[in-house]
Amino acid sequence: MIRIGGEAWQVMRAHAEAIFPNECCGAMLGRNDGETKHVTVALPLENVHAGPRVTRYELRPEDLLRAEKEARGRGMDLIGIFHSHPNHDAYFSETDLKNSCPWYSFVVLSVKDGQFDHAKSFLPNMEQTEAPEEALDLPG
Amino acid sequence: MPKVMIPTPLRQYTDKKDSVEVAGATVGEILGALTATYPDLKKNLYNDEGKLRSFVNVYVNDEDIRYLGKDKAQVAATDTVTIVPSIAGGR
């Protein structure tokens, strides 16, 4: 299960709404106690996809490197990645799957007409062929 | 010896170490030695054809090895090798 703390969630949601109608993306930092991943810090990152960002996102590897360093500096781990689906539901698309990494949780936020609607978390496999849903615990 | 930084989710395969010192003069030698010491790491980094998986990026200090000669990228004893995933997506 992945549990997102209040402060981190506020950052993720606000970022997804601010970047609408484009897709947002970012990193989630925290700790994994073996049973539950506790996200306490969310880092909005730039969507560097070269084409239309309404339907695609891409993280700059250097930004992920920076997020990993920041996590280490704070005594935390890089636990997952978040991105938004503007005006679409929170599912793990074929594009998401083919460009995923099995090492992390992937939280997808659905933003409709500029307002957060719902979110889900997914765990892609090594071969990038499936991504089962992971239990997601949000504040409030 | 060069130091390899291990991303959090892969530390379960490196006896929980967040960095490992590995002998070698190129990225290929270093990753080869690393996966020989920690065989469970291999399937996370390489596909069945022995190529780095599409989501794996490797950096020497702050330089992507794709611009340094890939597996043949030179690594000095004081360098740091970092494994960073490549991530994108969209609906």
Contacts between the chains, C-beta under 8 A, distances in Angstrom:
chain1	res1	chain2	res2	distance
A	23	B	90	6.0
A	23	B	91	7.6
A	32	B	8	7.8
A	49	B	88	6.8
A	49	B	90	7.4
A	55	B	90	5.0
A	55	B	91	5.8
A	56	B	88	7.1
A	56	B	89	7.3
A	56	B	90	3.4
A	57	B	88	6.2
A	57	B	89	5.8
A	57	B	90	5.7
A	58	B	87	7.7
A	58	B	88	3.9
A	59	B	86	8.0
A	59	B	87	4.8
A	59	B	88	6.6
A	61	B	57	4.7
A	61	B	59	7.7
A	61	B	64	7.0
A	61	B	84	4.9
A	61	B	85	7.6
A	61	B	86	5.9
A	62	B	62	7.4
A	64	B	84	5.3
A	64	B	85	6.4
A	64	B	87	6.8
A	65	B	59	6.5
A	65	B	62	7.6
A	65	B	82	6.2
A	65	B	84	4.9
A	68	B	5	7.8
A	68	B	7	6.4
A	68	B	8	7.7
A	68	B	82	7.8
A	68	B	84	7.0
A	71	B	8	7.3
A	72	B	18	7.1
A	77	B	8	4.0
A	78	B	7	7.0
A	78	B	8	5.7
A	79	B	8	7.6
A	81	B	87	5.7
A	83	B	89	6.0
A	85	B	91	4.6
A	88	B	91	4.7
A	91	B	91	7.8
A	93	B	89	6.9
A	93	B	90	6.7
A	93	B	91	5.0
A	95	B	88	7.7
A	95	B	89	5.4
A	95	B	90	4.6
A	95	B	91	7.1
A	96	B	89	3.7
A	96	B	90	6.9
A	96	B	91	7.8
A	97	B	89	8.0
A	99	B	55	7.6
A	99	B	86	7.6
A	99	B	87	6.5
A	99	B	88	3.9
A	99	B	89	5.0
A	100	B	55	7.0
A	100	B	87	6.8
A	100	B	89	6.8
A	101	B	55	4.1
A	101	B	85	3.8
A	101	B	86	7.1
A	101	B	87	5.5
A	102	B	44	7.7
A	102	B	55	7.9
A	103	B	7	6.2
A	103	B	8	7.8
A	103	B	9	3.7
A	103	B	10	6.7
A	103	B	44	7.4
A	103	B	85	6.2
A	104	B	9	6.7
A	104	B	85	7.3
A	104	B	87	7.8
A	106	B	89	7.8
A	126	B	43	7.0
A	126	B	44	7.1
A	126	B	53	7.8
A	128	B	54	7.7
A	128	B	55	7.6
